[in-house]
Amino acid sequence: MATKDRSFWILLVFILSGLVIGGLIGELASKSGGLGWLGYSQEFGLTQPVALDLSILKISFGFSVKISIASIVGIGIALLIYRKL
C-alpha cells in the first residue's frame, strides 16, 4: 500500500511540474513568431470572487485556471517520463 501512495504523489509532482514548465514555455513561445501557437491559452474559473459575510468573519473564494497548448504538451511529456521510471 505504501508504494501505491508513493507512486500517486510522485505522479502528482510530475504532472504539476509538466504543467508549470509547459506554461512557462507557452508564455515564452507566445512572443515568438513560429511557435506562437504554443502560447494559445484558455482561462476559466470564477472571475469575481465569491464572498461569504458572516458579520464577524468575511471569507472570499476565488479560483482561476489558465491552460495552454504548451501546458498540455508538458503534461504529456511528464506522463511519458513517469512511465519510463
N, CA, C and O atoms as CSV, one atom per row, in Angstrom:
chain,resi,resn,atom,element,x,y,z
A,1,MET,N,N,0.815,-1.194,0.000
A,1,MET,CA,C,0.000,0.000,0.000
A,1,MET,C,C,0.862,1.262,0.000
A,1,MET,O,O,0.488,2.269,-0.601
A,2,ALA,N,N,2.000,1.210,0.664
A,2,ALA,CA,C,2.863,2.388,0.740
A,2,ALA,C,C,3.420,2.754,-0.636
A,2,ALA,O,O,3.551,3.935,-0.958
A,3,THR,N,N,3.748,1.747,-1.445
A,3,THR,CA,C,4.286,2.060,-2.768
A,3,THR,C,C,3.215,2.674,-3.668
A,3,THR,O,O,3.529,3.508,-4.517
A,4,LYS,N,N,1.958,2.273,-3.492
A,4,LYS,CA,C,0.889,2.857,-4.300
A,4,LYS,C,C,0.680,4.318,-3.921
A,4,LYS,O,O,0.497,5.156,-4.804
A,5,ASP,N,N,0.704,4.645,-2.625
A,5,ASP,CA,C,0.578,6.033,-2.196
A,5,ASP,C,C,1.765,6.853,-2.690
A,5,ASP,O,O,1.599,7.974,-3.172
A,6,ARG,N,N,2.950,6.292,-2.568
A,6,ARG,CA,C,4.160,6.985,-3.019
A,6,ARG,C,C,4.092,7.217,-4.527
A,6,ARG,O,O,4.471,8.279,-5.020
A,7,SER,N,N,3.615,6.235,-5.234
A,7,SER,CA,C,3.510,6.344,-6.680
A,7,SER,C,C,2.538,7.457,-7.064
A,7,SER,O,O,2.790,8.189,-8.021
A,8,PHE,N,N,1.433,7.595,-6.332
A,8,PHE,CA,C,0.478,8.650,-6.609
A,8,PHE,C,C,1.109,10.026,-6.410
A,8,PHE,O,O,0.916,10.915,-7.239
A,9,TRP,N,N,1.855,10.213,-5.329
A,9,TRP,CA,C,2.452,11.515,-5.036
A,9,TRP,C,C,3.535,11.867,-6.054
A,9,TRP,O,O,3.673,13.026,-6.447
A,10,ILE,N,N,4.291,10.876,-6.471
A,10,ILE,CA,C,5.307,11.116,-7.496
A,10,ILE,C,C,4.636,11.491,-8.817
A,10,ILE,O,O,5.093,12.402,-9.508
A,11,LEU,N,N,3.560,10.797,-9.166
A,11,LEU,CA,C,2.817,11.124,-10.382
A,11,LEU,C,C,2.261,12.544,-10.308
A,11,LEU,O,O,2.318,13.279,-11.293
A,12,LEU,N,N,1.729,12.934,-9.161
A,12,LEU,CA,C,1.195,14.279,-8.989
A,12,LEU,C,C,2.283,15.338,-9.150
A,12,LEU,O,O,2.050,16.379,-9.764
A,13,VAL,N,N,3.465,15.078,-8.603
A,13,VAL,CA,C,4.583,16.014,-8.747
A,13,VAL,C,C,5.001,16.122,-10.207
A,13,VAL,O,O,5.275,17.222,-10.688
A,14,PHE,N,N,5.052,15.005,-10.917
A,14,PHE,CA,C,5.406,15.029,-12.337
A,14,PHE,C,C,4.380,15.827,-13.140
A,14,PHE,O,O,4.756,16.629,-13.995
A,15,ILE,N,N,3.097,15.616,-12.877
A,15,ILE,CA,C,2.052,16.323,-13.628
A,15,ILE,C,C,2.113,17.822,-13.351
A,15,ILE,O,O,2.025,18.624,-14.280
A,16,LEU,N,N,2.261,18.205,-12.097
A,16,LEU,CA,C,2.338,19.625,-11.764
A,16,LEU,C,C,3.594,20.269,-12.344
A,16,LEU,O,O,3.558,21.414,-12.795
A,17,SER,N,N,4.699,19.534,-12.333
A,17,SER,CA,C,5.929,20.062,-12.932
A,17,SER,C,C,5.758,20.265,-14.433
A,17,SER,O,O,6.172,21.291,-14.972
A,18,GLY,N,N,5.158,19.304,-15.104
A,18,GLY,CA,C,4.904,19.432,-16.534
A,18,GLY,C,C,3.974,20.587,-16.844
A,18,GLY,O,O,4.145,21.277,-17.849
A,19,LEU,N,N,2.985,20.800,-15.980
A,19,LEU,CA,C,2.049,21.903,-16.159
A,19,LEU,C,C,2.741,23.248,-16.021
A,19,LEU,O,O,2.522,24.148,-16.832
A,20,VAL,N,N,3.572,23.392,-15.000
A,20,VAL,CA,C,4.262,24.664,-14.760
A,20,VAL,C,C,5.305,24.942,-15.834
A,20,VAL,O,O,5.369,26.050,-16.368
A,21,ILE,N,N,6.123,23.941,-16.153
A,21,ILE,CA,C,7.164,24.133,-17.171
A,21,ILE,C,C,6.531,24.379,-18.540
A,21,ILE,O,O,7.004,25.220,-19.304
A,22,GLY,N,N,5.465,23.646,-18.845
A,22,GLY,CA,C,4.764,23.872,-20.110
A,22,GLY,C,C,4.151,25.262,-20.186
A,22,GLY,O,O,4.178,25.893,-21.243
A,23,GLY,N,N,3.599,25.746,-19.078
A,23,GLY,CA,C,3.047,27.099,-19.047
A,23,GLY,C,C,4.116,28.152,-19.268
A,23,GLY,O,O,3.894,29.135,-19.975
A,24,LEU,N,N,5.277,27.944,-18.661
A,24,LEU,CA,C,6.393,28.875,-18.850
A,24,LEU,C,C,6.858,28.876,-20.303
A,24,LEU,O,O,7.097,29.937,-20.878
A,25,ILE,N,N,6.984,27.707,-20.889
A,25,ILE,CA,C,7.385,27.609,-22.292
A,25,ILE,C,C,6.324,28.249,-23.193
A,25,ILE,O,O,6.659,28.899,-24.183
A,26,GLY,N,N,5.051,28.066,-22.850
A,26,GLY,CA,C,3.977,28.683,-23.625
A,26,GLY,C,C,4.031,30.201,-23.578
A,26,GLY,O,O,3.805,30.864,-24.590
A,27,GLU,N,N,4.331,30.756,-22.400
A,27,GLU,CA,C,4.461,32.214,-22.286
A,27,GLU,C,C,5.625,32.734,-23.127
A,27,GLU,O,O,5.507,33.756,-23.804
A,28,LEU,N,N,6.749,32.020,-23.075
A,28,LEU,CA,C,7.912,32.431,-23.859
A,28,LEU,C,C,7.665,32.257,-25.355
A,28,LEU,O,O,8.092,33.090,-26.154
A,29,ALA,N,N,6.982,31.185,-25.737
A,29,ALA,CA,C,6.741,30.901,-27.150
A,29,ALA,C,C,5.705,31.842,-27.759
A,29,ALA,O,O,5.710,32.075,-28.968
A,30,SER,N,N,4.819,32.381,-26.927
A,30,SER,CA,C,3.787,33.265,-27.479
A,30,SER,C,C,4.385,34.558,-28.037
A,30,SER,O,O,3.757,35.239,-28.847
A,31,LYS,N,N,5.594,34.890,-27.601
A,31,LYS,CA,C,6.259,36.100,-28.083
A,31,LYS,C,C,7.038,35.872,-29.367
A,31,LYS,O,O,7.475,36.828,-30.007
A,32,SER,N,N,7.217,34.602,-29.752
A,32,SER,CA,C,7.943,34.317,-30.985
A,32,SER,C,C,6.950,34.102,-32.131
A,32,SER,O,O,5.773,33.830,-31.900
A,33,GLY,N,N,7.427,34.225,-33.335
A,33,GLY,CA,C,6.545,34.122,-34.491
A,33,GLY,C,C,6.147,32.705,-34.837
A,33,GLY,O,O,4.961,32.416,-34.994
A,34,GLY,N,N,7.115,31.822,-34.959
A,34,GLY,CA,C,6.836,30.470,-35.430
A,34,GLY,C,C,6.189,29.565,-34.405
A,34,GLY,O,O,5.431,28.665,-34.767
A,35,LEU,N,N,6.471,29.782,-33.143
A,35,LEU,CA,C,5.931,28.922,-32.096
A,35,LEU,C,C,4.821,29.595,-31.305
A,35,LEU,O,O,4.501,29.167,-30.196
A,36,GLY,N,N,4.244,30.623,-31.855
A,36,GLY,CA,C,3.206,31.366,-31.160
A,36,GLY,C,C,1.978,30.539,-30.825
A,36,GLY,O,O,1.270,30.850,-29.867
A,37,TRP,N,N,1.711,29.498,-31.590
A,37,TRP,CA,C,0.556,28.647,-31.347
A,37,TRP,C,C,0.662,27.895,-30.026
A,37,TRP,O,O,-0.358,27.492,-29.467
A,38,LEU,N,N,1.880,27.698,-29.516
A,38,LEU,CA,C,2.037,27.031,-28.218
A,38,LEU,C,C,1.517,27.889,-27.078
A,38,LEU,O,O,1.164,27.369,-26.019
A,39,GLY,N,N,1.467,29.182,-27.283
A,39,GLY,CA,C,1.006,30.092,-26.244
A,39,GLY,C,C,-0.495,30.292,-26.216
A,39,GLY,O,O,-1.000,30.983,-25.331
A,40,TYR,N,N,-1.230,29.703,-27.165
A,40,TYR,CA,C,-2.680,29.846,-27.155
A,40,TYR,C,C,-3.228,29.227,-25.877
A,40,TYR,O,O,-2.948,28.068,-25.571
A,41,SER,N,N,-4.008,30.003,-25.133
A,41,SER,CA,C,-4.494,29.502,-23.851
A,41,SER,C,C,-5.944,29.879,-23.632
A,41,SER,O,O,-6.489,30.761,-24.294
A,42,GLN,N,N,-6.543,29.196,-22.699
A,42,GLN,CA,C,-7.918,29.458,-22.296
A,42,GLN,C,C,-7.937,29.560,-20.779
A,42,GLN,O,O,-7.346,28.733,-20.084
A,43,GLU,N,N,-8.614,30.567,-20.276
A,43,GLU,CA,C,-8.709,30.750,-18.827
A,43,GLU,C,C,-10.164,30.598,-18.413
A,43,GLU,O,O,-11.063,31.144,-19.051
A,44,PHE,N,N,-10.384,29.859,-17.349
A,44,PHE,CA,C,-11.736,29.695,-16.837
A,44,PHE,C,C,-11.703,29.644,-15.317
A,44,PHE,O,O,-10.661,29.388,-14.714
A,45,GLY,N,N,-12.830,29.886,-14.722
A,45,GLY,CA,C,-12.942,29.899,-13.271
A,45,GLY,C,C,-13.897,30.987,-12.825
A,45,GLY,O,O,-14.734,31.450,-13.600
A,46,LEU,N,N,-13.768,31.387,-11.587
A,46,LEU,CA,C,-14.581,32.462,-11.041
A,46,LEU,C,C,-13.887,33.788,-11.323
A,46,LEU,O,O,-12.802,34.042,-10.802
A,47,THR,N,N,-14.503,34.632,-12.142
A,47,THR,CA,C,-13.880,35.909,-12.457
A,47,THR,C,C,-14.036,36.892,-11.300
A,47,THR,O,O,-13.124,37.673,-11.028
A,48,GLN,N,N,-15.166,36.863,-10.626
A,48,GLN,CA,C,-15.386,37.675,-9.437
A,48,GLN,C,C,-15.368,36.754,-8.221
A,48,GLN,O,O,-16.083,35.753,-8.202
A,49,PRO,N,N,-14.571,37.071,-7.214
A,49,PRO,CA,C,-14.540,36.205,-6.034
A,49,PRO,C,C,-15.903,36.144,-5.338
A,49,PRO,O,O,-16.615,37.145,-5.257
A,50,VAL,N,N,-16.246,34.982,-4.850
A,50,VAL,CA,C,-17.480,34.794,-4.106
A,50,VAL,C,C,-17.188,35.131,-2.648
A,50,VAL,O,O,-16.238,34.603,-2.069
A,51,ALA,N,N,-17.986,35.996,-2.057
A,51,ALA,CA,C,-17.751,36.429,-0.679
A,51,ALA,C,C,-18.823,35.862,0.238
A,51,ALA,O,O,-20.010,35.875,-0.087
A,52,LEU,N,N,-18.388,35.366,1.387
A,52,LEU,CA,C,-19.284,34.872,2.430
A,52,LEU,C,C,-19.102,35.786,3.630
A,52,LEU,O,O,-18.049,35.780,4.268
A,53,ASP,N,N,-20.121,36.568,3.934
A,53,ASP,CA,C,-20.049,37.539,5.023
A,53,ASP,C,C,-20.898,37.040,6.186
A,53,ASP,O,O,-22.122,36.968,6.083
A,54,LEU,N,N,-20.239,36.695,7.300
A,54,LEU,CA,C,-20.933,36.202,8.483
A,54,LEU,C,C,-20.908,37.234,9.615
A,54,LEU,O,O,-20.966,36.873,10.791
A,55,SER,N,N,-20.826,38.464,9.270
A,55,SER,CA,C,-20.810,39.586,10.193
A,55,SER,C,C,-19.496,39.705,10.958
A,55,SER,O,O,-18.893,40.779,10.955
A,56,ILE,N,N,-19.038,38.657,11.606
A,56,ILE,CA,C,-17.755,38.727,12.310
A,56,ILE,C,C,-16.614,38.131,11.503
A,56,ILE,O,O,-15.443,38.296,11.845
A,57,LEU,N,N,-16.964,37.443,10.442
A,57,LEU,CA,C,-15.964,36.775,9.607
A,57,LEU,C,C,-16.366,36.935,8.149
A,57,LEU,O,O,-17.501,36.649,7.768
A,58,LYS,N,N,-15.432,37.390,7.351
A,58,LYS,CA,C,-15.700,37.529,5.917
A,58,LYS,C,C,-14.683,36.689,5.164
A,58,LYS,O,O,-13.477,36.860,5.340
A,59,ILE,N,N,-15.169,35.781,4.323
A,59,ILE,CA,C,-14.314,34.872,3.560
A,59,ILE,C,C,-14.593,35.078,2.081
A,59,ILE,O,O,-15.747,35.141,1.656
A,60,SER,N,N,-13.522,35.182,1.302
A,60,SER,CA,C,-13.648,35.312,-0.154
A,60,SER,C,C,-13.059,34.072,-0.820
A,60,SER,O,O,-11.973,33.620,-0.458
A,61,PHE,N,N,-13.777,33.532,-1.785
A,61,PHE,CA,C,-13.333,32.368,-2.538
A,61,PHE,C,C,-13.119,32.770,-3.991
A,61,PHE,O,O,-13.963,33.435,-4.591
A,62,GLY,N,N,-11.997,32.366,-4.544
A,62,GLY,CA,C,-11.727,32.613,-5.946
A,62,GLY,C,C,-10.904,31.479,-6.529
A,62,GLY,O,O,-10.071,30.891,-5.839
A,63,PHE,N,N,-11.131,31.174,-7.778
A,63,PHE,CA,C,-10.422,30.081,-8.427
A,63,PHE,C,C,-10.351,30.373,-9.914
A,63,PHE,O,O,-11.358,30.701,-10.542
A,64,SER,N,N,-9.158,30.252,-10.472
A,64,SER,CA,C,-8.975,30.502,-11.897
A,64,SER,C,C,-7.904,29.561,-12.428
A,64,SER,O,O,-6.879,29.343,-11.782
A,65,VAL,N,N,-8.147,29.010,-13.605
A,65,VAL,CA,C,-7.204,28.098,-14.246
A,65,VAL,C,C,-6.918,28.614,-15.650
A,65,VAL,O,O,-7.837,28.938,-16.403
A,66,LYS,N,N,-5.641,28.688,-15.992
A,66,LYS,CA,C,-5.239,29.083,-17.343
A,66,LYS,C,C,-4.398,27.943,-17.908
A,66,LYS,O,O,-3.320,27.637,-17.399
A,67,ILE,N,N,-4.903,27.328,-18.953
A,67,ILE,CA,C,-4.205,26.189,-19.542
A,67,ILE,C,C,-3.901,26.512,-21.001
A,67,ILE,O,O,-4.730,27.077,-21.715
A,68,SER,N,N,-2.710,26.148,-21.421
A,68,SER,CA,C,-2.284,26.431,-22.789
A,68,SER,C,C,-1.918,25.133,-23.501
A,68,SER,O,O,-1.851,24.066,-22.891
A,69,ILE,N,N,-1.686,25.250,-24.791
A,69,ILE,CA,C,-1.269,24.095,-25.593
A,69,ILE,C,C,0.057,23.549,-25.054
A,69,ILE,O,O,0.240,22.336,-24.959
A,70,ALA,N,N,0.971,24.441,-24.705
A,70,ALA,CA,C,2.266,24.012,-24.183
A,70,ALA,C,C,2.114,23.303,-22.839
A,70,ALA,O,O,2.881,22.386,-22.543
A,71,SER,N,N,1.141,23.706,-22.021
A,71,SER,CA,C,0.899,23.026,-20.747
A,71,SER,C,C,0.420,21.597,-20.973
A,71,SER,O,O,0.826,20.675,-20.265
A,72,ILE,N,N,-0.443,21.424,-21.959
A,72,ILE,CA,C,-0.931,20.078,-22.278
A,72,ILE,C,C,0.208,19.209,-22.780
A,72,ILE,O,O,0.311,18.039,-22.410
A,73,VAL,N,N,1.066,19.777,-23.624
A,73,VAL,CA,C,2.241,19.042,-24.108
A,73,VAL,C,C,3.167,18.701,-22.933
A,73,VAL,O,O,3.704,17.595,-22.864
A,74,GLY,N,N,3.349,19.654,-22.013
A,74,GLY,CA,C,4.186,19.423,-20.832
A,74,GLY,C,C,3.650,18.303,-19.957
A,74,GLY,O,O,4.428,17.502,-19.439
A,75,ILE,N,N,2.340,18.233,-19.784
A,75,ILE,CA,C,1.737,17.141,-19.008
A,75,ILE,C,C,1.968,15.815,-19.718
A,75,ILE,O,O,2.283,14.815,-19.074
A,76,GLY,N,N,1.816,15.797,-21.040
A,76,GLY,CA,C,2.049,14.564,-21.801
A,76,GLY,C,C,3.479,14.078,-21.676
A,76,GLY,O,O,3.718,12.883,-21.502
A,77,ILE,N,N,4.432,14.995,-21.764
A,77,ILE,CA,C,5.849,14.618,-21.618
A,77,ILE,C,C,6.123,14.137,-20.202
A,77,ILE,O,O,6.872,13.178,-20.013
A,78,ALA,N,N,5.528,14.788,-19.201
A,78,ALA,CA,C,5.712,14.363,-17.811
A,78,ALA,C,C,5.166,12.952,-17.596
A,78,ALA,O,O,5.777,12.154,-16.885
A,79,LEU,N,N,4.019,12.639,-18.205
A,79,LEU,CA,C,3.460,11.284,-18.086
A,79,LEU,C,C,4.354,10.248,-18.759
A,79,LEU,O,O,4.519,9.142,-18.245
A,80,LEU,N,N,4.935,10.605,-19.913
A,80,LEU,CA,C,5.854,9.684,-20.587
A,80,LEU,C,C,7.097,9.424,-19.731
A,80,LEU,O,O,7.550,8.285,-19.617
A,81,ILE,N,N,7.643,10.481,-19.134
A,81,ILE,CA,C,8.811,10.308,-18.266
A,81,ILE,C,C,8.455,9.468,-17.055
A,81,ILE,O,O,9.245,8.620,-16.639
A,82,TYR,N,N,7.281,9.688,-16.482
A,82,TYR,CA,C,6.844,8.897,-15.321
A,82,TYR,C,C,6.733,7.414,-15.664
A,82,TYR,O,O,7.129,6.554,-14.878
A,83,ARG,N,N,6.192,7.127,-16.839
A,83,ARG,CA,C,6.048,5.718,-17.233
A,83,ARG,C,C,7.411,5.048,-17.465
A,83,ARG,O,O,7.559,3.846,-17.245
A,84,LYS,N,N,8.404,5.833,-17.910
A,84,LYS,CA,C,9.751,5.276,-18.144
A,84,LYS,C,C,10.444,4.947,-16.836
A,84,LYS,O,O,11.296,4.060,-16.795
A,85,LEU,N,N,10.088,5.658,-15.749
A,85,LEU,CA,C,10.715,5.396,-14.459
A,85,LEU,C,C,10.058,4.225,-13.861
A,85,LEU,O,O,10.419,3.810,-12.760
